[in-house]
Every structure is written in structure tokens, then in C-alpha cells.
């Protein structure tokens, strides 16, 4: 039996789980910022991916937007880890000869380090702006670990997908997975105002779109497999 068909979260197929996770993460980040604008006196109003006027986590420092921010990201952290597990299983399906060390590395990165670091990141945000300095430093540290883990996972997974199927789509996916590294290099090499927050928003957007694209590819793969079985 085709194993990719049996991967589900309850009654939700693996591909839809990944799509839902990506969409909810986008809603979490941009929705938190929108609630911050609507519920805060004298908010910073802009489009953050272009202007970098605020960080993603800034909305978590205010009562209403902070409640929305934490109530979504805490359950989304393990859901993201589950999505990474589904991606690993998809990779194993299209490339049965993938080395066990690569599978174990991807599992450690995507299913253990990533969700745990995200949960710890938000544990160090208490919903107001009077943080002790060490709380802010711990939040930044574990947020960096989560972002870096996700970036490394996607680069390794993209390269393995490209090795398995040398198609235009997977060439694009691999290039797309490298964009966060290029953005971080831009951050290190330039002195643009608010560059840190611009890079943070755009790296986040890129890695989430990557997951959505993989989810769509998994759905197409499943539909193709079903048609082939019928024939």
C-alpha cells in the first residue's frame, strides 16, 4: 500500500496538514501585527516586510495581540514539527535510498529541535514590555535557533528532493530554500535601517511559502498515484 496515503492528522491528509500549518503561521504573524495595530494606542503602522518597522514578536508584548500571538504559536509549534515529519516521509517515498543519517538529521532538526525551540521562545515572552534584559536575550536566542533549524532543514530536504527527482519544480524549490541564507548575508553586509526586522519578516515568509509549496506537491503526487492505481 502507498504509505504516503496513510499519513494523516486525524482525518486530515499529510499534504493538507502541511498546507494548513503554513497558512496558520502566516495568519499568526500578520494577524498578530494587525491586532496590535487595531488595539494599541499610537501603533507603528507600516508593511513590515518592506519597511522593517517592527519585529514579528513585537505584537506578543501587548495584551490583546499578545494573547492571539501565544494562543496560536504554542499549538502550532508541535504541528509544525508534525509537518516536518510528513515531509521526511514524503522524501523517503520518492527517494527510498536516502541515507539513514540524513533522515535522522532531518528528524532531529524538524521534529525535535524546531518545535521545542519555538515553544521555549514563546515561554520567554510574558505579554508586556517590562522584560528583564535576560528574558529578551533568551527569547532572541531561541528564536534564532528555531529560524536557523528551519532553514537548515529546508535546504537539506530540498537538496535531497532534487537528487531524487531532477525536475524544474525541485530546482526551483532548492533555489527558494537558499533565499533565507541570501537574505541573512544581505543583513550582514549592509547597513540599511531596520534591516534586521526586514530580514526576519522575509525569511519567515519564505520558509512558510516553502512548506506550502511542498504541501501542494505532496497533494499532486497523491493525486497522480491514485490515477496510476486506477489505470
Buried (B, 14 or more C-beta within 10 A) or exposed (E): EEEBBEBEBEEEBBBBBBBBBBBBBBBBBBBBBBBBBEBBEEBEEBEBBEBBBBBBBBBBBBEBBBBBBBEBBEEBBBBBBBBBBBBBBBBBBBBEEBEEEBBEBBBEBBBEBBBBBBBBBBBBBBBEEEBEEEBBEBBBBBBEBBBBBBBBBBBBBBBBBBBBEEEEBBBEBBEBBBBBEEBBEBBEEEEEEBBEBBBBBBBBBBBBBBBBBBBBBBBEBBEEBEEEEEE
